Amino acid sequence: MAEDELENTEEEAGQEDAGSKPGNKKKLIILVVILLLLIAGSVAATLWVLSGSSDEEADPEASEAVEQPEREAAIYFPLKPEFITSFEVRGRQRFMQVEMNLMLRDNTAVSDIELHMPAIRNALVILLRGQIYAELQTPEGKELLRQQALNTVQEVLVAETGEPVIEQVLFTNLVLQ
């Protein structure tokens, strides 16, 4: 009897699978179509949103003019005379000579730099005297010194004028002997 019931349930299950397969296929097809419509709608919405900026793309010069104001021309202010400092390395006297230019963009700041030149030169001399000769022989050491010189000059100018008007410190000559 249990075997008869088992056979009957297997037959019913088989009939349900056979009868429900076309319904399942239809549901699957409907779900796939809905999914494809949602994806197409998403792509269309994205393109529509992105096309809203097409008027800016049509005239890139106009959008650049709004975004970036024109930069003033660079002004190079040489620090004359050059800096010369000595190092004691393993009992031998070594020298460094550095010529620097300050790069700025505000022409009105030149008078502030000239006015505070003694403080700027003093800070740079102290910076240069505190360097390690072996580190200055590497490109990384020279770049680090340039960054430190920039920070030093900016600190002096901020303390004196309230603005770090210097954009870069450039080495125009650096000799190590």
Chimera marker file (.cmm) of the C-alpha trace (Angstrom):
<marker_set name="trace">
<marker id="1" x="0.000" y="0.000" z="0.000" r="1" g="1" b="0" radius="0.5"/>
<marker id="2" x="2.779" y="2.377" z="0.805" r="1" g="1" b="0" radius="0.5"/>
<marker id="3" x="4.296" y="1.523" z="-2.528" r="1" g="1" b="0" radius="0.5"/>
<marker id="4" x="1.025" y="2.375" z="-4.313" r="1" g="1" b="0" radius="0.5"/>
<marker id="5" x="0.856" y="5.742" z="-2.580" r="1" g="1" b="0" radius="0.5"/>
<marker id="6" x="4.482" y="6.433" z="-3.456" r="1" g="1" b="0" radius="0.5"/>
<marker id="7" x="3.823" y="5.620" z="-7.109" r="1" g="1" b="0" radius="0.5"/>
<marker id="8" x="0.716" y="7.830" z="-7.128" r="1" g="1" b="0" radius="0.5"/>
<marker id="9" x="2.614" y="10.822" z="-5.674" r="1" g="1" b="0" radius="0.5"/>
<marker id="10" x="5.412" y="10.338" z="-8.197" r="1" g="1" b="0" radius="0.5"/>
<marker id="11" x="2.894" y="10.274" z="-11.035" r="1" g="1" b="0" radius="0.5"/>
<marker id="12" x="1.159" y="13.403" z="-9.714" r="1" g="1" b="0" radius="0.5"/>
<marker id="13" x="4.488" y="15.167" z="-9.346" r="1" g="1" b="0" radius="0.5"/>
<marker id="14" x="5.389" y="14.204" z="-12.876" r="1" g="1" b="0" radius="0.5"/>
<marker id="15" x="2.079" y="15.497" z="-14.132" r="1" g="1" b="0" radius="0.5"/>
<marker id="16" x="2.540" y="18.780" z="-12.248" r="1" g="1" b="0" radius="0.5"/>
<marker id="17" x="6.024" y="19.236" z="-13.726" r="1" g="1" b="0" radius="0.5"/>
<marker id="18" x="4.784" y="18.493" z="-17.201" r="1" g="1" b="0" radius="0.5"/>
<marker id="19" x="1.765" y="20.698" z="-16.809" r="1" g="1" b="0" radius="0.5"/>
<marker id="20" x="3.591" y="23.554" z="-15.086" r="1" g="1" b="0" radius="0.5"/>
<marker id="21" x="6.600" y="23.776" z="-17.413" r="1" g="1" b="0" radius="0.5"/>
<marker id="22" x="4.874" y="25.936" z="-20.031" r="1" g="1" b="0" radius="0.5"/>
<marker id="23" x="3.658" y="28.263" z="-17.276" r="1" g="1" b="0" radius="0.5"/>
<marker id="24" x="7.147" y="28.466" z="-15.810" r="1" g="1" b="0" radius="0.5"/>
<marker id="25" x="8.626" y="29.219" z="-19.212" r="1" g="1" b="0" radius="0.5"/>
<marker id="26" x="6.144" y="32.030" z="-19.719" r="1" g="1" b="0" radius="0.5"/>
<marker id="27" x="6.942" y="33.486" z="-16.307" r="1" g="1" b="0" radius="0.5"/>
<marker id="28" x="10.660" y="33.237" z="-17.032" r="1" g="1" b="0" radius="0.5"/>
<marker id="29" x="10.243" y="34.959" z="-20.400" r="1" g="1" b="0" radius="0.5"/>
<marker id="30" x="8.148" y="37.723" z="-18.829" r="1" g="1" b="0" radius="0.5"/>
<marker id="31" x="10.769" y="38.257" z="-16.102" r="1" g="1" b="0" radius="0.5"/>
<marker id="32" x="13.596" y="38.400" z="-18.664" r="1" g="1" b="0" radius="0.5"/>
<marker id="33" x="11.639" y="40.913" z="-20.784" r="1" g="1" b="0" radius="0.5"/>
<marker id="34" x="10.935" y="43.064" z="-17.719" r="1" g="1" b="0" radius="0.5"/>
<marker id="35" x="14.600" y="42.910" z="-16.718" r="1" g="1" b="0" radius="0.5"/>
<marker id="36" x="15.699" y="43.935" z="-20.215" r="1" g="1" b="0" radius="0.5"/>
<marker id="37" x="13.223" y="46.827" z="-20.196" r="1" g="1" b="0" radius="0.5"/>
<marker id="38" x="14.553" y="48.012" z="-16.846" r="1" g="1" b="0" radius="0.5"/>
<marker id="39" x="18.146" y="47.886" z="-18.114" r="1" g="1" b="0" radius="0.5"/>
<marker id="40" x="17.184" y="49.739" z="-21.300" r="1" g="1" b="0" radius="0.5"/>
<marker id="41" x="15.345" y="52.346" z="-19.233" r="1" g="1" b="0" radius="0.5"/>
<marker id="42" x="18.349" y="52.790" z="-16.988" r="1" g="1" b="0" radius="0.5"/>
<marker id="43" x="20.678" y="53.268" z="-19.960" r="1" g="1" b="0" radius="0.5"/>
<marker id="44" x="18.261" y="55.720" z="-21.559" r="1" g="1" b="0" radius="0.5"/>
<marker id="45" x="17.966" y="57.725" z="-18.321" r="1" g="1" b="0" radius="0.5"/>
<marker id="46" x="21.753" y="57.825" z="-17.953" r="1" g="1" b="0" radius="0.5"/>
<marker id="47" x="22.199" y="59.051" z="-21.511" r="1" g="1" b="0" radius="0.5"/>
<marker id="48" x="19.498" y="61.668" z="-21.025" r="1" g="1" b="0" radius="0.5"/>
<marker id="49" x="21.161" y="62.984" z="-17.845" r="1" g="1" b="0" radius="0.5"/>
<marker id="50" x="24.570" y="63.048" z="-19.484" r="1" g="1" b="0" radius="0.5"/>
<marker id="51" x="23.226" y="64.751" z="-22.601" r="1" g="1" b="0" radius="0.5"/>
<marker id="52" x="22.145" y="67.673" z="-20.411" r="1" g="1" b="0" radius="0.5"/>
<marker id="53" x="25.787" y="68.769" z="-20.359" r="1" g="1" b="0" radius="0.5"/>
<marker id="54" x="26.083" y="68.608" z="-24.155" r="1" g="1" b="0" radius="0.5"/>
<marker id="55" x="25.664" y="72.368" z="-24.470" r="1" g="1" b="0" radius="0.5"/>
<marker id="56" x="28.813" y="72.803" z="-22.364" r="1" g="1" b="0" radius="0.5"/>
<marker id="57" x="30.656" y="70.260" z="-24.503" r="1" g="1" b="0" radius="0.5"/>
<marker id="58" x="29.665" y="72.111" z="-27.656" r="1" g="1" b="0" radius="0.5"/>
<marker id="59" x="31.652" y="75.152" z="-26.496" r="1" g="1" b="0" radius="0.5"/>
<marker id="60" x="34.568" y="73.878" z="-24.373" r="1" g="1" b="0" radius="0.5"/>
<marker id="61" x="36.286" y="77.275" z="-24.358" r="1" g="1" b="0" radius="0.5"/>
<marker id="62" x="33.321" y="78.873" z="-22.619" r="1" g="1" b="0" radius="0.5"/>
<marker id="63" x="33.223" y="76.219" z="-19.891" r="1" g="1" b="0" radius="0.5"/>
<marker id="64" x="36.992" y="76.453" z="-19.324" r="1" g="1" b="0" radius="0.5"/>
<marker id="65" x="36.783" y="80.228" z="-19.009" r="1" g="1" b="0" radius="0.5"/>
<marker id="66" x="34.188" y="79.871" z="-16.283" r="1" g="1" b="0" radius="0.5"/>
<marker id="67" x="36.022" y="77.126" z="-14.401" r="1" g="1" b="0" radius="0.5"/>
<marker id="68" x="39.585" y="78.428" z="-14.454" r="1" g="1" b="0" radius="0.5"/>
<marker id="69" x="40.403" y="82.092" z="-14.195" r="1" g="1" b="0" radius="0.5"/>
<marker id="70" x="43.417" y="83.138" z="-16.218" r="1" g="1" b="0" radius="0.5"/>
<marker id="71" x="46.668" y="82.763" z="-14.357" r="1" g="1" b="0" radius="0.5"/>
<marker id="72" x="48.928" y="85.731" z="-14.261" r="1" g="1" b="0" radius="0.5"/>
<marker id="73" x="52.336" y="85.388" z="-15.852" r="1" g="1" b="0" radius="0.5"/>
<marker id="74" x="55.094" y="84.059" z="-13.643" r="1" g="1" b="0" radius="0.5"/>
<marker id="75" x="57.516" y="86.584" z="-12.170" r="1" g="1" b="0" radius="0.5"/>
<marker id="76" x="60.991" y="85.368" z="-11.263" r="1" g="1" b="0" radius="0.5"/>
<marker id="77" x="62.800" y="87.201" z="-8.498" r="1" g="1" b="0" radius="0.5"/>
<marker id="78" x="66.510" y="86.273" z="-8.210" r="1" g="1" b="0" radius="0.5"/>
<marker id="79" x="68.076" y="86.045" z="-4.767" r="1" g="1" b="0" radius="0.5"/>
<marker id="80" x="71.402" y="87.808" z="-5.248" r="1" g="1" b="0" radius="0.5"/>
<marker id="81" x="74.117" y="87.203" z="-4.249" r="1" g="1" b="0" radius="0.5"/>
<marker id="82" x="74.164" y="83.410" z="-4.337" r="1" g="1" b="0" radius="0.5"/>
<marker id="83" x="74.375" y="81.406" z="-1.133" r="1" g="1" b="0" radius="0.5"/>
<marker id="84" x="77.682" y="79.757" z="-0.246" r="1" g="1" b="0" radius="0.5"/>
<marker id="85" x="78.038" y="77.472" z="2.728" r="1" g="1" b="0" radius="0.5"/>
<marker id="86" x="80.660" y="75.040" z="3.956" r="1" g="1" b="0" radius="0.5"/>
<marker id="87" x="80.467" y="71.545" z="5.435" r="1" g="1" b="0" radius="0.5"/>
<marker id="88" x="82.974" y="69.443" z="7.319" r="1" g="1" b="0" radius="0.5"/>
<marker id="89" x="82.883" y="65.927" z="5.877" r="1" g="1" b="0" radius="0.5"/>
<marker id="90" x="85.315" y="63.328" z="7.304" r="1" g="1" b="0" radius="0.5"/>
<marker id="91" x="87.884" y="65.969" z="8.160" r="1" g="1" b="0" radius="0.5"/>
<marker id="92" x="87.654" y="67.711" z="4.773" r="1" g="1" b="0" radius="0.5"/>
<marker id="93" x="86.122" y="71.068" z="4.001" r="1" g="1" b="0" radius="0.5"/>
<marker id="94" x="83.244" y="70.858" z="1.471" r="1" g="1" b="0" radius="0.5"/>
<marker id="95" x="81.320" y="73.725" z="-0.091" r="1" g="1" b="0" radius="0.5"/>
<marker id="96" x="77.897" y="74.294" z="-1.569" r="1" g="1" b="0" radius="0.5"/>
<marker id="97" x="76.959" y="77.217" z="-3.793" r="1" g="1" b="0" radius="0.5"/>
<marker id="98" x="73.268" y="77.763" z="-4.547" r="1" g="1" b="0" radius="0.5"/>
<marker id="99" x="71.638" y="80.343" z="-6.782" r="1" g="1" b="0" radius="0.5"/>
<marker id="100" x="67.888" y="80.613" z="-6.238" r="1" g="1" b="0" radius="0.5"/>
<marker id="101" x="64.967" y="82.353" z="-7.905" r="1" g="1" b="0" radius="0.5"/>
<marker id="102" x="61.593" y="82.905" z="-6.320" r="1" g="1" b="0" radius="0.5"/>
<marker id="103" x="58.592" y="82.370" z="-8.588" r="1" g="1" b="0" radius="0.5"/>
<marker id="104" x="55.492" y="84.423" z="-7.861" r="1" g="1" b="0" radius="0.5"/>
<marker id="105" x="52.517" y="85.734" z="-9.810" r="1" g="1" b="0" radius="0.5"/>
<marker id="106" x="51.607" y="88.941" z="-7.988" r="1" g="1" b="0" radius="0.5"/>
<marker id="107" x="53.712" y="91.895" z="-9.114" r="1" g="1" b="0" radius="0.5"/>
<marker id="108" x="52.731" y="93.906" z="-6.035" r="1" g="1" b="0" radius="0.5"/>
<marker id="109" x="54.443" y="91.316" z="-3.798" r="1" g="1" b="0" radius="0.5"/>
<marker id="110" x="57.882" y="92.126" z="-5.230" r="1" g="1" b="0" radius="0.5"/>
<marker id="111" x="58.161" y="95.182" z="-2.980" r="1" g="1" b="0" radius="0.5"/>
<marker id="112" x="57.265" y="93.024" z="0.064" r="1" g="1" b="0" radius="0.5"/>
<marker id="113" x="59.994" y="90.535" z="-0.880" r="1" g="1" b="0" radius="0.5"/>
<marker id="114" x="62.553" y="93.315" z="-1.278" r="1" g="1" b="0" radius="0.5"/>
<marker id="115" x="61.531" y="94.835" z="2.049" r="1" g="1" b="0" radius="0.5"/>
<marker id="116" x="61.844" y="91.551" z="3.942" r="1" g="1" b="0" radius="0.5"/>
<marker id="117" x="64.896" y="90.238" z="2.046" r="1" g="1" b="0" radius="0.5"/>
<marker id="118" x="67.177" y="90.257" z="5.137" r="1" g="1" b="0" radius="0.5"/>
<marker id="119" x="64.758" y="87.975" z="7.028" r="1" g="1" b="0" radius="0.5"/>
<marker id="120" x="64.353" y="85.704" z="3.985" r="1" g="1" b="0" radius="0.5"/>
<marker id="121" x="68.113" y="85.398" z="3.439" r="1" g="1" b="0" radius="0.5"/>
<marker id="122" x="68.698" y="84.766" z="7.161" r="1" g="1" b="0" radius="0.5"/>
<marker id="123" x="66.161" y="81.940" z="7.232" r="1" g="1" b="0" radius="0.5"/>
<marker id="124" x="67.655" y="80.398" z="4.084" r="1" g="1" b="0" radius="0.5"/>
<marker id="125" x="71.221" y="80.604" z="5.427" r="1" g="1" b="0" radius="0.5"/>
<marker id="126" x="70.144" y="78.800" z="8.604" r="1" g="1" b="0" radius="0.5"/>
<marker id="127" x="68.364" y="76.171" z="6.500" r="1" g="1" b="0" radius="0.5"/>
<marker id="128" x="71.364" y="75.608" z="4.238" r="1" g="1" b="0" radius="0.5"/>
<marker id="129" x="73.825" y="75.380" z="7.143" r="1" g="1" b="0" radius="0.5"/>
<marker id="130" x="71.707" y="72.644" z="8.747" r="1" g="1" b="0" radius="0.5"/>
<marker id="131" x="71.904" y="70.292" z="5.764" r="1" g="1" b="0" radius="0.5"/>
<marker id="132" x="73.827" y="67.015" z="5.577" r="1" g="1" b="0" radius="0.5"/>
<marker id="133" x="76.306" y="67.017" z="2.702" r="1" g="1" b="0" radius="0.5"/>
<marker id="134" x="75.845" y="63.343" z="1.755" r="1" g="1" b="0" radius="0.5"/>
<marker id="135" x="72.068" y="63.755" z="1.440" r="1" g="1" b="0" radius="0.5"/>
<marker id="136" x="72.475" y="66.782" z="-0.840" r="1" g="1" b="0" radius="0.5"/>
<marker id="137" x="74.359" y="64.660" z="-3.359" r="1" g="1" b="0" radius="0.5"/>
<marker id="138" x="71.193" y="62.716" z="-4.284" r="1" g="1" b="0" radius="0.5"/>
<marker id="139" x="68.409" y="64.087" z="-6.485" r="1" g="1" b="0" radius="0.5"/>
<marker id="140" x="65.920" y="63.385" z="-3.697" r="1" g="1" b="0" radius="0.5"/>
<marker id="141" x="68.026" y="65.382" z="-1.248" r="1" g="1" b="0" radius="0.5"/>
<marker id="142" x="68.168" y="68.356" z="-3.604" r="1" g="1" b="0" radius="0.5"/>
<marker id="143" x="64.391" y="68.241" z="-4.156" r="1" g="1" b="0" radius="0.5"/>
<marker id="144" x="63.823" y="68.021" z="-0.403" r="1" g="1" b="0" radius="0.5"/>
<marker id="145" x="66.072" y="71.059" z="0.091" r="1" g="1" b="0" radius="0.5"/>
<marker id="146" x="64.095" y="72.955" z="-2.564" r="1" g="1" b="0" radius="0.5"/>
<marker id="147" x="60.811" y="72.128" z="-0.804" r="1" g="1" b="0" radius="0.5"/>
<marker id="148" x="62.271" y="73.147" z="2.558" r="1" g="1" b="0" radius="0.5"/>
<marker id="149" x="63.491" y="76.431" z="1.049" r="1" g="1" b="0" radius="0.5"/>
<marker id="150" x="60.001" y="77.098" z="-0.320" r="1" g="1" b="0" radius="0.5"/>
<marker id="151" x="58.428" y="76.410" z="3.076" r="1" g="1" b="0" radius="0.5"/>
<marker id="152" x="61.016" y="78.614" z="4.804" r="1" g="1" b="0" radius="0.5"/>
<marker id="153" x="60.445" y="81.587" z="2.488" r="1" g="1" b="0" radius="0.5"/>
<marker id="154" x="56.670" y="81.205" z="2.721" r="1" g="1" b="0" radius="0.5"/>
<marker id="155" x="56.833" y="81.078" z="6.539" r="1" g="1" b="0" radius="0.5"/>
<marker id="156" x="58.847" y="84.313" z="6.652" r="1" g="1" b="0" radius="0.5"/>
<marker id="157" x="56.465" y="86.068" z="4.259" r="1" g="1" b="0" radius="0.5"/>
<marker id="158" x="53.369" y="84.861" z="6.114" r="1" g="1" b="0" radius="0.5"/>
<marker id="159" x="54.846" y="86.116" z="9.374" r="1" g="1" b="0" radius="0.5"/>
<marker id="160" x="55.691" y="89.505" z="7.856" r="1" g="1" b="0" radius="0.5"/>
<marker id="161" x="52.910" y="90.135" z="5.321" r="1" g="1" b="0" radius="0.5"/>
<marker id="162" x="50.203" y="87.593" z="6.112" r="1" g="1" b="0" radius="0.5"/>
<marker id="163" x="50.384" y="85.914" z="2.676" r="1" g="1" b="0" radius="0.5"/>
<marker id="164" x="52.688" y="83.214" z="1.232" r="1" g="1" b="0" radius="0.5"/>
<marker id="165" x="53.053" y="84.988" z="-2.116" r="1" g="1" b="0" radius="0.5"/>
<marker id="166" x="55.827" y="82.680" z="-3.332" r="1" g="1" b="0" radius="0.5"/>
<marker id="167" x="54.687" y="79.791" z="-5.547" r="1" g="1" b="0" radius="0.5"/>
<marker id="168" x="58.061" y="78.060" z="-6.051" r="1" g="1" b="0" radius="0.5"/>
<marker id="169" x="61.698" y="78.286" z="-5.139" r="1" g="1" b="0" radius="0.5"/>
<marker id="170" x="63.834" y="77.333" z="-8.113" r="1" g="1" b="0" radius="0.5"/>
<marker id="171" x="67.507" y="76.401" z="-8.038" r="1" g="1" b="0" radius="0.5"/>
<marker id="172" x="69.208" y="77.978" z="-11.044" r="1" g="1" b="0" radius="0.5"/>
<marker id="173" x="72.612" y="76.698" z="-9.965" r="1" g="1" b="0" radius="0.5"/>
<marker id="174" x="73.656" y="74.224" z="-7.288" r="1" g="1" b="0" radius="0.5"/>
<marker id="175" x="77.314" y="73.250" z="-6.958" r="1" g="1" b="0" radius="0.5"/>
<marker id="176" x="78.682" y="70.793" z="-4.406" r="1" g="1" b="0" radius="0.5"/>
<marker id="177" x="82.481" y="70.480" z="-3.995" r="1" g="1" b="0" radius="0.5"/>
<link id1="1" id2="2" r="1" g="1" b="0" radius="0.2"/>
<link id1="2" id2="3" r="1" g="1" b="0" radius="0.2"/>
<link id1="3" id2="4" r="1" g="1" b="0" radius="0.2"/>
<link id1="4" id2="5" r="1" g="1" b="0" radius="0.2"/>
<link id1="5" id2="6" r="1" g="1" b="0" radius="0.2"/>
<link id1="6" id2="7" r="1" g="1" b="0" radius="0.2"/>
<link id1="7" id2="8" r="1" g="1" b="0" radius="0.2"/>
<link id1="8" id2="9" r="1" g="1" b="0" radius="0.2"/>
<link id1="9" id2="10" r="1" g="1" b="0" radius="0.2"/>
<link id1="10" id2="11" r="1" g="1" b="0" radius="0.2"/>
<link id1="11" id2="12" r="1" g="1" b="0" radius="0.2"/>
<link id1="12" id2="13" r="1" g="1" b="0" radius="0.2"/>
<link id1="13" id2="14" r="1" g="1" b="0" radius="0.2"/>
<link id1="14" id2="15" r="1" g="1" b="0" radius="0.2"/>
<link id1="15" id2="16" r="1" g="1" b="0" radius="0.2"/>
<link id1="16" id2="17" r="1" g="1" b="0" radius="0.2"/>
<link id1="17" id2="18" r="1" g="1" b="0" radius="0.2"/>
<link id1="18" id2="19" r="1" g="1" b="0" radius="0.2"/>
<link id1="19" id2="20" r="1" g="1" b="0" radius="0.2"/>
<link id1="20" id2="21" r="1" g="1" b="0" radius="0.2"/>
<link id1="21" id2="22" r="1" g="1" b="0" radius="0.2"/>
<link id1="22" id2="23" r="1" g="1" b="0" radius="0.2"/>
<link id1="23" id2="24" r="1" g="1" b="0" radius="0.2"/>
<link id1="24" id2="25" r="1" g="1" b="0" radius="0.2"/>
<link id1="25" id2="26" r="1" g="1" b="0" radius="0.2"/>
<link id1="26" id2="27" r="1" g="1" b="0" radius="0.2"/>
<link id1="27" id2="28" r="1" g="1" b="0" radius="0.2"/>
<link id1="28" id2="29" r="1" g="1" b="0" radius="0.2"/>
<link id1="29" id2="30" r="1" g="1" b="0" radius="0.2"/>
<link id1="30" id2="31" r="1" g="1" b="0" radius="0.2"/>
<link id1="31" id2="32" r="1" g="1" b="0" radius="0.2"/>
<link id1="32" id2="33" r="1" g="1" b="0" radius="0.2"/>
<link id1="33" id2="34" r="1" g="1" b="0" radius="0.2"/>
<link id1="34" id2="35" r="1" g="1" b="0" radius="0.2"/>
<link id1="35" id2="36" r="1" g="1" b="0" radius="0.2"/>
<link id1="36" id2="37" r="1" g="1" b="0" radius="0.2"/>
<link id1="37" id2="38" r="1" g="1" b="0" radius="0.2"/>
<link id1="38" id2="39" r="1" g="1" b="0" radius="0.2"/>
<link id1="39" id2="40" r="1" g="1" b="0" radius="0.2"/>
<link id1="40" id2="41" r="1" g="1" b="0" radius="0.2"/>
<link id1="41" id2="42" r="1" g="1" b="0" radius="0.2"/>
<link id1="42" id2="43" r="1" g="1" b="0" radius="0.2"/>
<link id1="43" id2="44" r="1" g="1" b="0" radius="0.2"/>
<link id1="44" id2="45" r="1" g="1" b="0" radius="0.2"/>
<link id1="45" id2="46" r="1" g="1" b="0" radius="0.2"/>
<link id1="46" id2="47" r="1" g="1" b="0" radius="0.2"/>
<link id1="47" id2="48" r="1" g="1" b="0" radius="0.2"/>
<link id1="48" id2="49" r="1" g="1" b="0" radius="0.2"/>
<link id1="49" id2="50" r="1" g="1" b="0" radius="0.2"/>
<link id1="50" id2="51" r="1" g="1" b="0" radius="0.2"/>
<link id1="51" id2="52" r="1" g="1" b="0" radius="0.2"/>
<link id1="52" id2="53" r="1" g="1" b="0" radius="0.2"/>
<link id1="53" id2="54" r="1" g="1" b="0" radius="0.2"/>
<link id1="54" id2="55" r="1" g="1" b="0" radius="0.2"/>
<link id1="55" id2="56" r="1" g="1" b="0" radius="0.2"/>
<link id1="56" id2="57" r="1" g="1" b="0" radius="0.2"/>
<link id1="57" id2="58" r="1" g="1" b="0" radius="0.2"/>
<link id1="58" id2="59" r="1" g="1" b="0" radius="0.2"/>
<link id1="59" id2="60" r="1" g="1" b="0" radius="0.2"/>
<link id1="60" id2="61" r="1" g="1" b="0" radius="0.2"/>
<link id1="61" id2="62" r="1" g="1" b="0" radius="0.2"/>
<link id1="62" id2="63" r="1" g="1" b="0" radius="0.2"/>
<link id1="63" id2="64" r="1" g="1" b="0" radius="0.2"/>
<link id1="64" id2="65" r="1" g="1" b="0" radius="0.2"/>
<link id1="65" id2="66" r="1" g="1" b="0" radius="0.2"/>
<link id1="66" id2="67" r="1" g="1" b="0" radius="0.2"/>
<link id1="67" id2="68" r="1" g="1" b="0" radius="0.2"/>
<link id1="68" id2="69" r="1" g="1" b="0" radius="0.2"/>
<link id1="69" id2="70" r="1" g="1" b="0" radius="0.2"/>
<link id1="70" id2="71" r="1" g="1" b="0" radius="0.2"/>
<link id1="71" id2="72" r="1" g="1" b="0" radius="0.2"/>
<link id1="72" id2="73" r="1" g="1" b="0" radius="0.2"/>
<link id1="73" id2="74" r="1" g="1" b="0" radius="0.2"/>
<link id1="74" id2="75" r="1" g="1" b="0" radius="0.2"/>
<link id1="75" id2="76" r="1" g="1" b="0" radius="0.2"/>
<link id1="76" id2="77" r="1" g="1" b="0" radius="0.2"/>
<link id1="77" id2="78" r="1" g="1" b="0" radius="0.2"/>
<link id1="78" id2="79" r="1" g="1" b="0" radius="0.2"/>
<link id1="79" id2="80" r="1" g="1" b="0" radius="0.2"/>
<link id1="80" id2="81" r="1" g="1" b="0" radius="0.2"/>
<link id1="81" id2="82" r="1" g="1" b="0" radius="0.2"/>
<link id1="82" id2="83" r="1" g="1" b="0" radius="0.2"/>
<link id1="83" id2="84" r="1" g="1" b="0" radius="0.2"/>
<link id1="84" id2="85" r="1" g="1" b="0" radius="0.2"/>
<link id1="85" id2="86" r="1" g="1" b="0" radius="0.2"/>
<link id1="86" id2="87" r="1" g="1" b="0" radius="0.2"/>
<link id1="87" id2="88" r="1" g="1" b="0" radius="0.2"/>
<link id1="88" id2="89" r="1" g="1" b="0" radius="0.2"/>
<link id1="89" id2="90" r="1" g="1" b="0" radius="0.2"/>
<link id1="90" id2="91" r="1" g="1" b="0" radius="0.2"/>
<link id1="91" id2="92" r="1" g="1" b="0" radius="0.2"/>
<link id1="92" id2="93" r="1" g="1" b="0" radius="0.2"/>
<link id1="93" id2="94" r="1" g="1" b="0" radius="0.2"/>
<link id1="94" id2="95" r="1" g="1" b="0" radius="0.2"/>
<link id1="95" id2="96" r="1" g="1" b="0" radius="0.2"/>
<link id1="96" id2="97" r="1" g="1" b="0" radius="0.2"/>
<link id1="97" id2="98" r="1" g="1" b="0" radius="0.2"/>
<link id1="98" id2="99" r="1" g="1" b="0" radius="0.2"/>
<link id1="99" id2="100" r="1" g="1" b="0" radius="0.2"/>
<link id1="100" id2="101" r="1" g="1" b="0" radius="0.2"/>
<link id1="101" id2="102" r="1" g="1" b="0" radius="0.2"/>
<link id1="102" id2="103" r="1" g="1" b="0" radius="0.2"/>
<link id1="103" id2="104" r="1" g="1" b="0" radius="0.2"/>
<link id1="104" id2="105" r="1" g="1" b="0" radius="0.2"/>
<link id1="105" id2="106" r="1" g="1" b="0" radius="0.2"/>
<link id1="106" id2="107" r="1" g="1" b="0" radius="0.2"/>
<link id1="107" id2="108" r="1" g="1" b="0" radius="0.2"/>
<link id1="108" id2="109" r="1" g="1" b="0" radius="0.2"/>
<link id1="109" id2="110" r="1" g="1" b="0" radius="0.2"/>
<link id1="110" id2="111" r="1" g="1" b="0" radius="0.2"/>
<link id1="111" id2="112" r="1" g="1" b="0" radius="0.2"/>
<link id1="112" id2="113" r="1" g="1" b="0" radius="0.2"/>
<link id1="113" id2="114" r="1" g="1" b="0" radius="0.2"/>
<link id1="114" id2="115" r="1" g="1" b="0" radius="0.2"/>
<link id1="115" id2="116" r="1" g="1" b="0" radius="0.2"/>
<link id1="116" id2="117" r="1" g="1" b="0" radius="0.2"/>
<link id1="117" id2="118" r="1" g="1" b="0" radius="0.2"/>
<link id1="118" id2="119" r="1" g="1" b="0" radius="0.2"/>
<link id1="119" id2="120" r="1" g="1" b="0" radius="0.2"/>
<link id1="120" id2="121" r="1" g="1" b="0" radius="0.2"/>
<link id1="121" id2="122" r="1" g="1" b="0" radius="0.2"/>
<link id1="122" id2="123" r="1" g="1" b="0" radius="0.2"/>
<link id1="123" id2="124" r="1" g="1" b="0" radius="0.2"/>
<link id1="124" id2="125" r="1" g="1" b="0" radius="0.2"/>
<link id1="125" id2="126" r="1" g="1" b="0" radius="0.2"/>
<link id1="126" id2="127" r="1" g="1" b="0" radius="0.2"/>
<link id1="127" id2="128" r="1" g="1" b="0" radius="0.2"/>
<link id1="128" id2="129" r="1" g="1" b="0" radius="0.2"/>
<link id1="129" id2="130" r="1" g="1" b="0" radius="0.2"/>
<link id1="130" id2="131" r="1" g="1" b="0" radius="0.2"/>
<link id1="131" id2="132" r="1" g="1" b="0" radius="0.2"/>
<link id1="132" id2="133" r="1" g="1" b="0" radius="0.2"/>
<link id1="133" id2="134" r="1" g="1" b="0" radius="0.2"/>
<link id1="134" id2="135" r="1" g="1" b="0" radius="0.2"/>
<link id1="135" id2="136" r="1" g="1" b="0" radius="0.2"/>
<link id1="136" id2="137" r="1" g="1" b="0" radius="0.2"/>
<link id1="137" id2="138" r="1" g="1" b="0" radius="0.2"/>
<link id1="138" id2="139" r="1" g="1" b="0" radius="0.2"/>
<link id1="139" id2="140" r="1" g="1" b="0" radius="0.2"/>
<link id1="140" id2="141" r="1" g="1" b="0" radius="0.2"/>
<link id1="141" id2="142" r="1" g="1" b="0" radius="0.2"/>
<link id1="142" id2="143" r="1" g="1" b="0" radius="0.2"/>
<link id1="143" id2="144" r="1" g="1" b="0" radius="0.2"/>
<link id1="144" id2="145" r="1" g="1" b="0" radius="0.2"/>
<link id1="145" id2="146" r="1" g="1" b="0" radius="0.2"/>
<link id1="146" id2="147" r="1" g="1" b="0" radius="0.2"/>
<link id1="147" id2="148" r="1" g="1" b="0" radius="0.2"/>
<link id1="148" id2="149" r="1" g="1" b="0" radius="0.2"/>
<link id1="149" id2="150" r="1" g="1" b="0" radius="0.2"/>
<link id1="150" id2="151" r="1" g="1" b="0" radius="0.2"/>
<link id1="151" id2="152" r="1" g="1" b="0" radius="0.2"/>
<link id1="152" id2="153" r="1" g="1" b="0" radius="0.2"/>
<link id1="153" id2="154" r="1" g="1" b="0" radius="0.2"/>
<link id1="154" id2="155" r="1" g="1" b="0" radius="0.2"/>
<link id1="155" id2="156" r="1" g="1" b="0" radius="0.2"/>
<link id1="156" id2="157" r="1" g="1" b="0" radius="0.2"/>
<link id1="157" id2="158" r="1" g="1" b="0" radius="0.2"/>
<link id1="158" id2="159" r="1" g="1" b="0" radius="0.2"/>
<link id1="159" id2="160" r="1" g="1" b="0" radius="0.2"/>
<link id1="160" id2="161" r="1" g="1" b="0" radius="0.2"/>
<link id1="161" id2="162" r="1" g="1" b="0" radius="0.2"/>
<link id1="162" id2="163" r="1" g="1" b="0" radius="0.2"/>
<link id1="163" id2="164" r="1" g="1" b="0" radius="0.2"/>
<link id1="164" id2="165" r="1" g="1" b="0" radius="0.2"/>
<link id1="165" id2="166" r="1" g="1" b="0" radius="0.2"/>
<link id1="166" id2="167" r="1" g="1" b="0" radius="0.2"/>
<link id1="167" id2="168" r="1" g="1" b="0" radius="0.2"/>
<link id1="168" id2="169" r="1" g="1" b="0" radius="0.2"/>
<link id1="169" id2="170" r="1" g="1" b="0" radius="0.2"/>
<link id1="170" id2="171" r="1" g="1" b="0" radius="0.2"/>
<link id1="171" id2="172" r="1" g="1" b="0" radius="0.2"/>
<link id1="172" id2="173" r="1" g="1" b="0" radius="0.2"/>
<link id1="173" id2="174" r="1" g="1" b="0" radius="0.2"/>
<link id1="174" id2="175" r="1" g="1" b="0" radius="0.2"/>
<link id1="175" id2="176" r="1" g="1" b="0" radius="0.2"/>
<link id1="176" id2="177" r="1" g="1" b="0" radius="0.2"/>
</marker_set>
